[in-house]
Amino acid sequence: AGAARDRAQAAGRNLASLRENVARMQANIGLARTGHDVADIKDLEVAAQEARVELARERVRKAELDLGYTRILAPAKGHVTKKKIQAGQLVDAGQPLMALVPLDPGELWVTANFKETQLARVRPGQKVDLEVDTFPGREFSGRVESVMAGTGAVFSLFPPENAMGNYVKVVQRIPVKIALDPVNGTQQLRLGMSVVPTIHLD
């Protein structure tokens, strides 16, 4: 009987110990669940914050785009002329505001209307000396860039037509494009100036 009582007491102690272990494990499980819930909440907060950051970025991009609409950039360097707009004036889409004359020394050219009888030996790449009436005694240089594939009369707004059948031979003129060399002084040239070109045929 004493041995059985001892065994019963030992079993009771073991049961109590097991119950304590179960309670401890349940407490740990509860803490784990709480930590998992906290982690889920943190993840949601991070996702919400990232969404707010992305929304702010979109607003910045939209503001930069709207700011870009307030600036009109020229496609090339040059001088503004024939300006038809004043500060504060409203404009419509497609309305001409000004003319831009590109005066980059590397983009200037002369259109010389030579007689067709003068072009037998003219070729692209030949050197050209130019005298400008505005600057007497001063020479500019350039090179033949191209010879137009037709006379000036053919490409005019109202090309001549011989409807009566009468034919009078007239020497035609053919435009020759001469590209100016980018040297000092070419920035002083303006559109429409009178130029006398001399082509070196050798």
Secondary structure as a PSIPRED ss2 file (coil, helix, strand):
# PSIPRED VFORMAT (PSIPRED V4.0)

   1 A C   1.000  0.000  0.000
   2 G H   0.000  1.000  0.000
   3 A H   0.000  1.000  0.000
   4 A H   0.000  1.000  0.000
   5 R H   0.000  1.000  0.000
   6 D H   0.000  1.000  0.000
   7 R H   0.000  1.000  0.000
   8 A H   0.000  1.000  0.000
   9 Q H   0.000  1.000  0.000
  10 A H   0.000  1.000  0.000
  11 A H   0.000  1.000  0.000
  12 G H   0.000  1.000  0.000
  13 R H   0.000  1.000  0.000
  14 N H   0.000  1.000  0.000
  15 L H   0.000  1.000  0.000
  16 A H   0.000  1.000  0.000
  17 S H   0.000  1.000  0.000
  18 L H   0.000  1.000  0.000
  19 R H   0.000  1.000  0.000
  20 E H   0.000  1.000  0.000
  21 N H   0.000  1.000  0.000
  22 V H   0.000  1.000  0.000
  23 A H   0.000  1.000  0.000
  24 R H   0.000  1.000  0.000
  25 M H   0.000  1.000  0.000
  26 Q H   0.000  1.000  0.000
  27 A H   0.000  1.000  0.000
  28 N H   0.000  1.000  0.000
  29 I H   0.000  1.000  0.000
  30 G H   0.000  1.000  0.000
  31 L H   0.000  1.000  0.000
  32 A H   0.000  1.000  0.000
  33 R H   0.000  1.000  0.000
  34 T H   0.000  1.000  0.000
  35 G H   0.000  1.000  0.000
  36 H H   0.000  1.000  0.000
  37 D H   0.000  1.000  0.000
  38 V H   0.000  1.000  0.000
  39 A H   0.000  1.000  0.000
  40 D H   0.000  1.000  0.000
  41 I H   0.000  1.000  0.000
  42 K H   0.000  1.000  0.000
  43 D H   0.000  1.000  0.000
  44 L H   0.000  1.000  0.000
  45 E H   0.000  1.000  0.000
  46 V H   0.000  1.000  0.000
  47 A H   0.000  1.000  0.000
  48 A H   0.000  1.000  0.000
  49 Q H   0.000  1.000  0.000
  50 E H   0.000  1.000  0.000
  51 A H   0.000  1.000  0.000
  52 R H   0.000  1.000  0.000
  53 V H   0.000  1.000  0.000
  54 E H   0.000  1.000  0.000
  55 L H   0.000  1.000  0.000
  56 A H   0.000  1.000  0.000
  57 R H   0.000  1.000  0.000
  58 E H   0.000  1.000  0.000
  59 R H   0.000  1.000  0.000
  60 V H   0.000  1.000  0.000
  61 R H   0.000  1.000  0.000
  62 K H   0.000  1.000  0.000
  63 A H   0.000  1.000  0.000
  64 E H   0.000  1.000  0.000
  65 L H   0.000  1.000  0.000
  66 D H   0.000  1.000  0.000
  67 L H   0.000  1.000  0.000
  68 G H   0.000  1.000  0.000
  69 Y C   1.000  0.000  0.000
  70 T C   1.000  0.000  0.000
  71 R C   1.000  0.000  0.000
  72 I C   1.000  0.000  0.000
  73 L C   1.000  0.000  0.000
  74 A C   1.000  0.000  0.000
  75 P C   1.000  0.000  0.000
  76 A C   1.000  0.000  0.000
  77 K C   1.000  0.000  0.000
  78 G C   1.000  0.000  0.000
  79 H E   0.000  0.000  1.000
  80 V E   0.000  0.000  1.000
  81 T E   0.000  0.000  1.000
  82 K C   1.000  0.000  0.000
  83 K C   1.000  0.000  0.000
  84 K C   1.000  0.000  0.000
  85 I C   1.000  0.000  0.000
  86 Q C   1.000  0.000  0.000
  87 A C   1.000  0.000  0.000
  88 G C   1.000  0.000  0.000
  89 Q C   1.000  0.000  0.000
  90 L C   1.000  0.000  0.000
  91 V C   1.000  0.000  0.000
  92 D C   1.000  0.000  0.000
  93 A C   1.000  0.000  0.000
  94 G C   1.000  0.000  0.000
  95 Q C   1.000  0.000  0.000
  96 P C   1.000  0.000  0.000
  97 L C   1.000  0.000  0.000
  98 M C   1.000  0.000  0.000
  99 A E   0.000  0.000  1.000
 100 L E   0.000  0.000  1.000
 101 V E   0.000  0.000  1.000
 102 P C   1.000  0.000  0.000
 103 L C   1.000  0.000  0.000
 104 D C   1.000  0.000  0.000
 105 P H   0.000  1.000  0.000
 106 G H   0.000  1.000  0.000
 107 E H   0.000  1.000  0.000
 108 L C   1.000  0.000  0.000
 109 W E   0.000  0.000  1.000
 110 V E   0.000  0.000  1.000
 111 T E   0.000  0.000  1.000
 112 A E   0.000  0.000  1.000
 113 N E   0.000  0.000  1.000
 114 F E   0.000  0.000  1.000
 115 K E   0.000  0.000  1.000
 116 E H   0.000  1.000  0.000
 117 T H   0.000  1.000  0.000
 118 Q H   0.000  1.000  0.000
 119 L C   1.000  0.000  0.000
 120 A C   1.000  0.000  0.000
 121 R C   1.000  0.000  0.000
 122 V C   1.000  0.000  0.000
 123 R C   1.000  0.000  0.000
 124 P C   1.000  0.000  0.000
 125 G C   1.000  0.000  0.000
 126 Q C   1.000  0.000  0.000
 127 K E   0.000  0.000  1.000
 128 V E   0.000  0.000  1.000
 129 D E   0.000  0.000  1.000
 130 L E   0.000  0.000  1.000
 131 E E   0.000  0.000  1.000
 132 V E   0.000  0.000  1.000
 133 D C   1.000  0.000  0.000
 134 T C   1.000  0.000  0.000
 135 F C   1.000  0.000  0.000
 136 P C   1.000  0.000  0.000
 137 G C   1.000  0.000  0.000
 138 R C   1.000  0.000  0.000
 139 E E   0.000  0.000  1.000
 140 F E   0.000  0.000  1.000
 141 S E   0.000  0.000  1.000
 142 G E   0.000  0.000  1.000
 143 R E   0.000  0.000  1.000
 144 V E   0.000  0.000  1.000
 145 E E   0.000  0.000  1.000
 146 S E   0.000  0.000  1.000
 147 V E   0.000  0.000  1.000
 148 M C   1.000  0.000  0.000
 149 A C   1.000  0.000  0.000
 150 G C   1.000  0.000  0.000
 151 T C   1.000  0.000  0.000
 152 G C   1.000  0.000  0.000
 153 A C   1.000  0.000  0.000
 154 V C   1.000  0.000  0.000
 155 F C   1.000  0.000  0.000
 156 S C   1.000  0.000  0.000
 157 L C   1.000  0.000  0.000
 158 F C   1.000  0.000  0.000
 159 P C   1.000  0.000  0.000
 160 P C   1.000  0.000  0.000
 161 E C   1.000  0.000  0.000
 162 N C   1.000  0.000  0.000
 163 A C   1.000  0.000  0.000
 164 M C   1.000  0.000  0.000
 165 G C   1.000  0.000  0.000
 166 N C   1.000  0.000  0.000
 167 Y C   1.000  0.000  0.000
 168 V C   1.000  0.000  0.000
 169 K C   1.000  0.000  0.000
 170 V C   1.000  0.000  0.000
 171 V C   1.000  0.000  0.000
 172 Q C   1.000  0.000  0.000
 173 R E   0.000  0.000  1.000
 174 I E   0.000  0.000  1.000
 175 P E   0.000  0.000  1.000
 176 V E   0.000  0.000  1.000
 177 K E   0.000  0.000  1.000
 178 I E   0.000  0.000  1.000
 179 A E   0.000  0.000  1.000
 180 L E   0.000  0.000  1.000
 181 D C   1.000  0.000  0.000
 182 P C   1.000  0.000  0.000
 183 V C   1.000  0.000  0.000
 184 N C   1.000  0.000  0.000
 185 G C   1.000  0.000  0.000
 186 T H   0.000  1.000  0.000
 187 Q H   0.000  1.000  0.000
 188 Q H   0.000  1.000  0.000
 189 L C   1.000  0.000  0.000
 190 R C   1.000  0.000  0.000
 191 L C   1.000  0.000  0.000
 192 G C   1.000  0.000  0.000
 193 M C   1.000  0.000  0.000
 194 S C   1.000  0.000  0.000
 195 V E   0.000  0.000  1.000
 196 V E   0.000  0.000  1.000
 197 P E   0.000  0.000  1.000
 198 T E   0.000  0.000  1.000
 199 I E   0.000  0.000  1.000
 200 H C   1.000  0.000  0.000
 201 L C   1.000  0.000  0.000
 202 D C   1.000  0.000  0.000
